[in-house]
Amino acid sequence: MIKRTLIIAEAGVNHNGDLGLARQLIDAAADAGADLVKFQTFSASRQVTRGAKKADYQTQTTDGKESQHDMLQRLELTEAMHHALIAHCATRNIGFLSTGFDIESIDLLLGLGQDRFKIPSGEITNLPYLRHIGQLGKNTILSTGMATLGDIEAAIDVLELAGTPRTSITVLHCTTEYPTPMAEVNLRAMQSIHAVFGVAVGYSDHTQGIEVATAAVAMGATVIEKHFTLDRNLPGPDHQASLEPAELKSMVAAIRNIEVALGDGIKRLTPSETRNKPIARKSLVASHAIQAGHVFTAQNVTTKRPGTGISPMRWDEVIGHVAPRNFAADDLIEL
């Protein structure tokens, strides 16, 4: 049975506060074949102080004079917008998901019927927030950008003690930089997380391109999260590090191909190989004419295609035997 990867198309704040743009992002995610389209739910006043600085990538992609608070305030989604986006997801047959960045936002999403919760990397050390999500007992996805194994262990412990079993937790390896340099991906860390904590793992990808996300699936990721936008040239903090629609569609297709290609791990002949085996393999054949009663030797026997006769692996058994009949050059050897 093919294990299906949960593919989350991360719209995030790439709607720029525009409901129409947000709907178009849902359309693009649905057209690409993603399982979920994810937004972000927050209140700027609850998320940051008015004096909080932007990250370097945010300063480079937005008005450098604007504070992080003011930038986030422009990107808030109202409750009414949430209702509209959930309804649009339903019409496009794609799941809605949003990351709540504070307890009040989590409660809003819960009230809207969300049954899976995503913890962003920045909240992995937020004890009251983790405890609040943990007591919901829902399927939980935990991103681990900027985290050590110790941070991950502590967060899992809080979630479990609050009421969410480890079997309901998926931990995403992640590097918090936009875009992430290839040298800082460290994809094998995802496998280390699985080995240490025995949890399902996945990858939240901030690299440019689709190859790392695809490789993560081959390495055992059960969830892939990837930012996307309608146009990387749009203004806003995350557009430049996001896939455009055609790229998102290519990523989904590549992941689905990898899922099929991984197979069940049992080495066996495939139906195609069964057809090709007699054509590609070799048999023992006469290298030149051999008269009945003569001995098969390394001088009168060779190996050639097709593989419908005696296998060359029986060479030692055949050499030294007496030819039971006359053989012309290229005749399959018989005993």
Backbone torsions as a table, in degrees:
resi	resn	phi	psi	omega
1	MET	NA	131.2	-178.3
2	ILE	-73.7	128.4	176.1
3	LYS	-83.1	120.2	-175.2
4	ARG	-90.4	125.9	176.8
5	THR	-77.2	135.1	174.0
6	LEU	-80.0	114.8	-178.1
7	ILE	-103.5	117.3	-179.4
8	ILE	-105.5	114.8	175.0
9	ALA	-85.9	111.1	-173.2
10	GLU	-87.5	97.8	173.9
11	ALA	-74.5	-33.3	177.3
12	GLY	55.3	-124.0	178.6
13	VAL	-106.3	17.7	-178.2
14	ASN	-74.0	5.2	171.9
15	HIS	-81.0	-13.5	179.0
16	ASN	57.7	25.7	179.6
17	GLY	79.3	8.2	-176.2
18	ASP	-105.4	116.1	-178.0
19	LEU	-61.9	-37.7	178.6
20	GLY	-62.7	-41.5	178.3
21	LEU	-66.9	-37.3	178.3
22	ALA	-62.7	-40.4	177.8
23	ARG	-64.6	-38.7	178.4
24	GLN	-65.3	-34.5	176.6
25	LEU	-65.0	-40.4	175.8
26	ILE	-60.6	-44.5	178.7
27	ASP	-59.0	-44.5	-178.6
28	ALA	-64.5	-40.5	179.5
29	ALA	-66.5	-40.6	178.5
30	ALA	-66.1	-43.3	179.6
31	ASP	-63.3	-31.0	-179.7
32	ALA	-76.8	-17.4	-179.9
33	GLY	92.3	16.9	177.4
34	ALA	-68.4	155.8	179.2
35	ASP	-81.4	-39.6	-177.8
36	LEU	-134.3	149.0	168.2
37	VAL	-114.8	130.1	-171.6
38	LYS	-116.7	135.4	175.1
39	PHE	-113.3	-170.3	179.1
40	GLN	-130.2	131.6	-178.0
41	THR	-114.9	121.4	-177.0
42	PHE	-164.0	164.4	169.3
43	SER	-117.4	124.3	-178.5
44	ALA	-56.5	-39.0	-177.2
45	SER	-68.2	-26.0	176.4
46	ARG	-90.6	-16.2	-172.8
47	GLN	-90.7	-40.5	-174.1
48	VAL	-140.1	156.6	170.9
49	THR	-76.4	161.4	-178.7
50	ARG	-68.6	-18.9	179.3
51	GLY	-98.1	3.7	-177.8
52	ALA	-64.2	135.3	-179.8
53	LYS	-82.6	158.5	173.3
54	LYS	-82.4	158.7	169.2
55	ALA	-70.0	160.2	-178.9
56	ASP	-56.4	-43.7	-178.1
57	TYR	-65.0	-31.2	178.6
58	GLN	-71.4	-38.2	177.7
59	THR	-63.9	-37.3	-177.7
60	GLN	-73.7	-26.3	-174.3
61	THR	-106.7	-0.8	179.1
62	THR	-136.2	180.0	178.0
63	ASP	-60.4	116.1	-176.1
64	GLY	-63.7	-22.0	-178.8
65	LYS	-86.5	-14.4	-177.9
66	GLU	-80.2	137.5	178.7
67	SER	-75.3	162.8	175.8
68	GLN	-60.8	-38.9	179.2
69	HIS	-58.6	-48.8	-177.0
70	ASP	-67.7	-36.3	177.3
71	MET	-61.9	-47.7	-178.6
72	LEU	-66.6	-35.0	-179.6
73	GLN	-60.8	-36.1	178.3
74	ARG	-67.8	-21.8	-172.4
75	LEU	-104.2	7.3	179.2
76	GLU	-68.3	147.0	172.2
77	LEU	-106.4	128.7	178.1
78	THR	-77.0	167.2	177.5
79	GLU	-61.8	-39.0	179.0
80	ALA	-62.4	-38.3	178.3
81	MET	-65.9	-36.8	176.4
82	HIS	-59.7	-47.2	179.3
83	HIS	-57.9	-44.0	-178.4
84	ALA	-64.8	-39.7	-178.3
85	LEU	-70.9	-40.1	177.3
86	ILE	-61.8	-42.3	179.3
87	ALA	-64.0	-39.3	-179.0
88	HIS	-69.6	-36.8	176.1
89	CYS	-59.6	-40.5	-179.7
90	ALA	-62.3	-39.3	-179.9
91	THR	-68.9	-26.8	-179.5
92	ARG	-98.5	4.4	176.7
93	ASN	56.8	44.3	174.8
94	ILE	-130.6	143.3	-177.9
95	GLY	-73.3	144.7	176.2
96	PHE	-98.2	138.4	174.8
97	LEU	-146.2	144.3	174.1
98	SER	-140.5	143.2	174.4
99	THR	-85.9	120.1	173.7
100	GLY	-89.9	129.2	-174.0
101	PHE	-97.6	0.3	178.2
102	ASP	-153.6	167.4	-173.8
103	ILE	-61.2	-41.6	-179.8
104	GLU	-63.5	-37.6	179.1
105	SER	-68.8	-36.8	175.5
106	ILE	-60.9	-44.3	-179.7
107	ASP	-64.7	-37.2	176.5
108	LEU	-60.6	-47.9	-178.4
109	LEU	-65.2	-38.0	176.9
110	LEU	-61.1	-43.8	178.6
111	GLY	-65.4	-24.5	178.2
112	LEU	-84.7	-1.1	176.3
113	GLY	96.9	8.0	179.8
114	GLN	-67.5	131.6	-176.0
115	ASP	-116.1	8.7	175.3
116	ARG	-136.3	139.4	-176.0
117	PHE	-126.2	137.7	-178.3
118	LYS	-110.5	123.8	177.3
119	ILE	-97.8	118.8	-179.6
120	PRO	-75.6	160.5	-175.9
121	SER	-56.3	-36.8	-176.6
122	GLY	-67.6	-16.4	-177.3
123	GLU	-103.2	6.5	-174.6
124	ILE	-66.7	-17.7	177.1
125	THR	-110.0	17.3	-177.9
126	ASN	-96.4	89.4	-172.8
127	LEU	-55.1	-53.5	-177.7
128	PRO	-62.2	-35.3	178.0
129	TYR	-65.4	-48.0	178.8
130	LEU	-60.6	-42.8	-178.9
131	ARG	-63.6	-38.3	-179.5
132	HIS	-64.9	-44.2	178.0
133	ILE	-67.4	-41.5	-178.7
134	GLY	-58.0	-38.4	-177.6
135	GLN	-71.8	-10.2	176.6
136	LEU	-75.0	-26.2	179.4
137	GLY	67.7	24.4	-176.9
138	LYS	-93.7	166.6	170.0
139	ASN	-59.6	129.9	-171.6
140	THR	-129.9	134.0	177.4
141	ILE	-112.2	124.5	-175.1
142	LEU	-114.8	114.5	175.7
143	SER	-85.6	147.1	-169.5
144	THR	-126.7	27.2	174.5
145	GLY	-60.0	140.1	178.5
146	MET	70.0	8.9	-173.5
147	ALA	-102.8	149.8	169.9
148	THR	-95.8	171.2	174.4
149	LEU	-60.4	-33.8	177.6
150	GLY	-64.5	-41.2	177.1
151	ASP	-61.9	-42.6	-179.1
152	ILE	-64.6	-44.9	179.6
153	GLU	-59.1	-44.7	-178.9
154	ALA	-64.1	-41.3	-179.5
155	ALA	-66.4	-43.2	178.3
156	ILE	-62.1	-41.5	179.0
157	ASP	-59.5	-43.6	179.6
158	VAL	-62.3	-46.4	-179.5
159	LEU	-61.1	-43.4	-179.2
160	GLU	-66.4	-46.6	-178.8
161	LEU	-62.9	-29.8	-179.7
162	ALA	-78.9	-19.4	176.3
163	GLY	133.2	1.7	178.1
164	THR	-100.7	117.1	-178.8
165	PRO	-69.0	152.3	-179.0
166	ARG	-58.5	-30.4	179.6
167	THR	-67.1	-14.3	178.5
168	SER	-99.7	6.1	-176.6
169	ILE	-110.3	129.2	171.3
170	THR	-115.3	127.6	-177.5
171	VAL	-103.8	124.0	179.5
172	LEU	-97.9	122.8	167.7
173	HIS	-67.2	146.3	-173.9
174	CYS	-163.0	146.1	171.4
175	THR	-118.6	120.4	-175.4
176	THR	-85.9	81.9	172.2
177	GLU	-158.1	140.0	-171.7
178	TYR	-127.3	108.7	-7.3
179	PRO	-77.4	160.0	179.3
180	THR	-81.5	126.7	174.4
181	PRO	-64.1	143.3	-178.5
182	MET	-56.8	-36.5	-177.8
183	ALA	-67.7	-12.9	-179.7
184	GLU	-108.1	7.8	-178.9
185	VAL	-70.9	-50.4	179.0
186	ASN	51.3	57.2	-173.4
187	LEU	-62.5	-26.3	179.2
188	ARG	-65.4	-18.2	177.1
189	ALA	-62.1	-28.9	177.0
190	MET	-61.0	-42.8	178.8
191	GLN	-69.0	-33.8	177.1
192	SER	-63.8	-40.5	178.6
193	ILE	-60.5	-43.0	178.7
194	HIS	-63.4	-43.7	-177.8
195	ALA	-65.4	-39.9	-175.1
196	VAL	-76.3	-42.4	-170.6
197	PHE	-108.4	-8.5	178.2
198	GLY	64.1	29.7	179.8
199	VAL	-105.9	160.1	169.0
200	ALA	-65.6	143.9	-176.7
201	VAL	-127.9	162.0	176.5
202	GLY	-155.8	-166.8	-174.9
203	TYR	-142.5	127.0	172.9
204	SER	-99.5	111.8	-165.6
205	ASP	-101.6	123.2	175.8
206	HIS	-116.1	12.9	177.4
207	THR	-77.5	165.1	171.5
208	GLN	-84.3	141.7	-179.2
209	GLY	90.6	-176.5	-173.7
210	ILE	-118.6	-4.4	-171.4
211	GLU	-68.7	-35.2	-177.0
212	VAL	-70.6	-41.6	177.8
213	ALA	-61.9	-39.9	178.8
214	THR	-66.0	-42.4	178.0
215	ALA	-62.7	-35.9	-179.6
216	ALA	-61.4	-37.8	177.9
217	VAL	-64.3	-41.8	177.9
218	ALA	-63.5	-24.3	-179.2
219	MET	-95.1	5.6	173.1
220	GLY	113.8	4.3	179.0
221	ALA	-63.4	132.9	175.9
222	THR	-100.5	-14.2	178.2
223	VAL	-135.7	135.4	172.1
224	ILE	-124.3	130.2	176.3
225	GLU	-120.4	131.4	-176.6
226	LYS	-145.2	129.4	176.6
227	HIS	-67.7	143.0	174.5
228	PHE	-143.9	160.9	-178.8
229	THR	-145.0	164.9	173.4
230	LEU	-77.7	-27.5	-176.1
231	ASP	-159.7	120.3	-178.8
232	ARG	-64.9	-14.4	-179.6
233	ASN	-88.9	-1.3	177.6
234	LEU	-67.5	151.9	177.5
235	PRO	-73.6	144.8	179.2
236	GLY	141.1	160.9	-170.0
237	PRO	-71.2	-26.8	-170.0
238	ASP	-112.9	-5.5	-174.1
239	HIS	-60.6	-43.6	-172.7
240	GLN	-66.2	-25.1	-179.9
241	ALA	-98.7	19.9	-175.5
242	SER	-114.3	157.1	172.9
243	LEU	-78.0	150.1	169.9
244	GLU	-90.5	165.1	-171.5
245	PRO	-51.7	-44.7	-179.0
246	ALA	-63.8	-35.3	178.8
247	GLU	-70.1	-39.5	177.3
248	LEU	-61.4	-42.8	178.4
249	LYS	-62.4	-39.9	177.8
250	SER	-65.0	-38.8	179.2
251	MET	-64.2	-45.5	179.6
252	VAL	-60.4	-44.9	-180.0
253	ALA	-62.5	-41.1	179.8
254	ALA	-64.2	-41.9	179.1
255	ILE	-64.3	-43.1	179.1
256	ARG	-63.6	-36.5	176.1
257	ASN	-65.5	-41.6	179.2
258	ILE	-63.2	-40.3	178.6
259	GLU	-56.9	-44.6	179.6
260	VAL	-68.8	-41.8	-175.5
261	ALA	-67.7	-27.1	-178.9
262	LEU	-62.8	-34.3	176.4
263	GLY	63.6	-159.3	-176.3
264	ASP	-105.5	-0.5	176.5
265	GLY	86.4	-5.1	179.5
266	ILE	-87.8	123.5	179.5
267	LYS	-80.9	114.8	-179.6
268	ARG	-151.5	165.3	173.8
269	LEU	-70.6	134.9	174.5
270	THR	-87.7	164.6	176.9
271	PRO	-55.4	-40.1	179.3
272	SER	-64.7	-42.0	-179.5
273	GLU	-66.2	-34.8	178.5
274	THR	-60.8	-38.2	177.6
275	ARG	-70.3	-36.2	-174.2
276	ASN	-87.3	-17.4	-174.7
277	LYS	-55.2	-50.9	-178.3
278	PRO	-66.7	-19.7	179.7
279	ILE	-82.8	-39.9	-173.7
280	ALA	-88.6	-28.4	-179.0
281	ARG	-80.2	168.7	-179.0
282	LYS	-116.5	163.1	176.7
283	SER	-128.0	168.0	171.9
284	LEU	-79.4	127.0	-179.5
285	VAL	-133.0	161.5	176.7
286	ALA	-75.3	128.5	178.5
287	SER	-80.1	-21.6	171.6
288	HIS	-157.3	178.1	-176.0
289	ALA	-58.3	136.9	179.1
290	ILE	-127.5	127.2	179.6
291	GLN	-86.6	149.0	176.3
292	ALA	-54.6	136.6	179.1
293	GLY	92.6	-14.6	176.4
294	HIS	-78.6	157.5	-178.1
295	VAL	-87.7	137.9	172.9
296	PHE	-70.2	129.2	-179.5
297	THR	-134.1	172.2	177.1
298	ALA	-66.9	-14.1	-179.3
299	GLN	-89.4	-23.1	-178.8
300	ASN	-114.9	1.6	177.1
301	VAL	-122.5	139.9	175.9
302	THR	-141.2	-175.8	178.8
303	THR	-119.4	130.0	178.0
304	LYS	-148.2	160.7	170.3
305	ARG	-72.4	153.7	5.5
306	PRO	-84.6	172.9	-178.5
307	GLY	-96.6	40.0	-176.9
308	THR	-97.2	-2.8	-179.0
309	GLY	-107.5	-146.1	-179.5
310	ILE	-73.7	131.4	-178.3
311	SER	-65.7	139.9	174.1
312	PRO	-58.1	-17.5	176.9
313	MET	-67.4	-12.3	177.7
314	ARG	-99.2	16.0	-177.8
315	TRP	-48.9	-51.5	-176.2
316	ASP	-64.1	-28.9	178.3
317	GLU	-72.9	-35.0	-174.9
318	VAL	-82.7	-42.7	-177.7
319	ILE	-61.6	128.2	-177.6
320	GLY	102.3	-16.9	176.2
321	HIS	-74.8	158.2	177.7
322	VAL	-90.0	135.7	179.1
323	ALA	-65.7	125.0	-178.0
324	PRO	-77.6	-11.3	-179.5
325	ARG	-158.7	179.7	175.3
326	ASN	-76.1	139.9	175.7
327	PHE	-124.1	130.8	171.6
328	ALA	-86.4	162.7	177.3
329	ALA	-54.9	134.9	178.6
330	ASP	79.1	0.5	173.6
331	ASP	-68.9	142.3	173.2
332	LEU	-66.2	133.5	179.1
333	ILE	-69.6	138.2	173.3
334	GLU	-128.2	148.7	176.5
335	LEU	-101.4	NA	NA
